[in-house]
Amino acid sequence: MVPVSRHILLLGVLFFLLSVGMNFYLYFLLTDKNQVVRVVDGDSFDLKDGRRILLLGIDAPEKGRCMFEVGRERLEEIVLDKTVRLENTVIDDYGRILANVFVGTTLANKVMLMEGFARFLYVKSPYYVN
C-alpha cells in the first residue's frame, strides 16, 4: 500500500468539508427563494424573490367572481409564509410560470381541485399528437 502524505489527506478532508458546506448553503439559498409572501387568488401566488407562480392544470375564480374569496383564503392556508417546492415547471405563451406546487408532501394543485375551489384546466397544445 502506498503511504498517503498527510498534506494530501488534509487537503482531501478540507475539500470534502468545503463541498458539504457549499451544498448546505445552496440548499438553504434555494429554499429561501421559494417562500410564499402573497396569495393573489385561488390559483396564483408570489414568491419572496418576486416570481408569480400559477398552479399548473387548474383554474380558480378571478376577482369579482363567485368563490374568489374562499378560494384565495384556502390557498393562503396551504401556502402562505411557507416554503414550497415547484415541480414540472413550465412557462406559457404569456411568459407566466406554471408549476405543480408542493408544501411538504401535499400537492396544493390537487387540494384546490379536490376541495372544489378550482376546476381542471385542459389546454390543447400543438405539441401533443392524438
Secondary structure as a PSIPRED ss2 file (coil, helix, strand):
# PSIPRED VFORMAT (PSIPRED V4.0)

   1 M C   1.000  0.000  0.000
   2 V C   1.000  0.000  0.000
   3 P C   1.000  0.000  0.000
   4 V C   1.000  0.000  0.000
   5 S C   1.000  0.000  0.000
   6 R H   0.000  1.000  0.000
   7 H H   0.000  1.000  0.000
   8 I H   0.000  1.000  0.000
   9 L H   0.000  1.000  0.000
  10 L H   0.000  1.000  0.000
  11 L H   0.000  1.000  0.000
  12 G H   0.000  1.000  0.000
  13 V H   0.000  1.000  0.000
  14 L H   0.000  1.000  0.000
  15 F H   0.000  1.000  0.000
  16 F H   0.000  1.000  0.000
  17 L H   0.000  1.000  0.000
  18 L H   0.000  1.000  0.000
  19 S H   0.000  1.000  0.000
  20 V H   0.000  1.000  0.000
  21 G H   0.000  1.000  0.000
  22 M H   0.000  1.000  0.000
  23 N H   0.000  1.000  0.000
  24 F H   0.000  1.000  0.000
  25 Y H   0.000  1.000  0.000
  26 L H   0.000  1.000  0.000
  27 Y H   0.000  1.000  0.000
  28 F H   0.000  1.000  0.000
  29 L H   0.000  1.000  0.000
  30 L H   0.000  1.000  0.000
  31 T H   0.000  1.000  0.000
  32 D H   0.000  1.000  0.000
  33 K H   0.000  1.000  0.000
  34 N C   1.000  0.000  0.000
  35 Q E   0.000  0.000  1.000
  36 V E   0.000  0.000  1.000
  37 V E   0.000  0.000  1.000
  38 R E   0.000  0.000  1.000
  39 V E   0.000  0.000  1.000
  40 V E   0.000  0.000  1.000
  41 D E   0.000  0.000  1.000
  42 G C   1.000  0.000  0.000
  43 D C   1.000  0.000  0.000
  44 S E   0.000  0.000  1.000
  45 F E   0.000  0.000  1.000
  46 D E   0.000  0.000  1.000
  47 L E   0.000  0.000  1.000
  48 K C   1.000  0.000  0.000
  49 D C   1.000  0.000  0.000
  50 G C   1.000  0.000  0.000
  51 R C   1.000  0.000  0.000
  52 R E   0.000  0.000  1.000
  53 I E   0.000  0.000  1.000
  54 L E   0.000  0.000  1.000
  55 L E   0.000  0.000  1.000
  56 L C   1.000  0.000  0.000
  57 G C   1.000  0.000  0.000
  58 I E   0.000  0.000  1.000
  59 D E   0.000  0.000  1.000
  60 A C   1.000  0.000  0.000
  61 P C   1.000  0.000  0.000
  62 E C   1.000  0.000  0.000
  63 K C   1.000  0.000  0.000
  64 G C   1.000  0.000  0.000
  65 R C   1.000  0.000  0.000
  66 C C   1.000  0.000  0.000
  67 M C   1.000  0.000  0.000
  68 F H   0.000  1.000  0.000
  69 E H   0.000  1.000  0.000
  70 V H   0.000  1.000  0.000
  71 G H   0.000  1.000  0.000
  72 R H   0.000  1.000  0.000
  73 E H   0.000  1.000  0.000
  74 R H   0.000  1.000  0.000
  75 L H   0.000  1.000  0.000
  76 E H   0.000  1.000  0.000
  77 E H   0.000  1.000  0.000
  78 I H   0.000  1.000  0.000
  79 V H   0.000  1.000  0.000
  80 L C   1.000  0.000  0.000
  81 D C   1.000  0.000  0.000
  82 K C   1.000  0.000  0.000
  83 T E   0.000  0.000  1.000
  84 V C   1.000  0.000  0.000
  85 R E   0.000  0.000  1.000
  86 L E   0.000  0.000  1.000
  87 E E   0.000  0.000  1.000
  88 N E   0.000  0.000  1.000
  89 T E   0.000  0.000  1.000
  90 V E   0.000  0.000  1.000
  91 I E   0.000  0.000  1.000
  92 D C   1.000  0.000  0.000
  93 D C   1.000  0.000  0.000
  94 Y C   1.000  0.000  0.000
  95 G C   1.000  0.000  0.000
  96 R C   1.000  0.000  0.000
  97 I E   0.000  0.000  1.000
  98 L E   0.000  0.000  1.000
  99 A E   0.000  0.000  1.000
 100 N E   0.000  0.000  1.000
 101 V E   0.000  0.000  1.000
 102 F E   0.000  0.000  1.000
 103 V E   0.000  0.000  1.000
 104 G C   1.000  0.000  0.000
 105 T C   1.000  0.000  0.000
 106 T E   0.000  0.000  1.000
 107 L E   0.000  0.000  1.000
 108 A H   0.000  1.000  0.000
 109 N H   0.000  1.000  0.000
 110 K H   0.000  1.000  0.000
 111 V H   0.000  1.000  0.000
 112 M H   0.000  1.000  0.000
 113 L H   0.000  1.000  0.000
 114 M H   0.000  1.000  0.000
 115 E C   1.000  0.000  0.000
 116 G C   1.000  0.000  0.000
 117 F C   1.000  0.000  0.000
 118 A C   1.000  0.000  0.000
 119 R E   0.000  0.000  1.000
 120 F E   0.000  0.000  1.000
 121 L C   1.000  0.000  0.000
 122 Y C   1.000  0.000  0.000
 123 V C   1.000  0.000  0.000
 124 K C   1.000  0.000  0.000
 125 S C   1.000  0.000  0.000
 126 P C   1.000  0.000  0.000
 127 Y C   1.000  0.000  0.000
 128 Y C   1.000  0.000  0.000
 129 V C   1.000  0.000  0.000
 130 N C   1.000  0.000  0.000
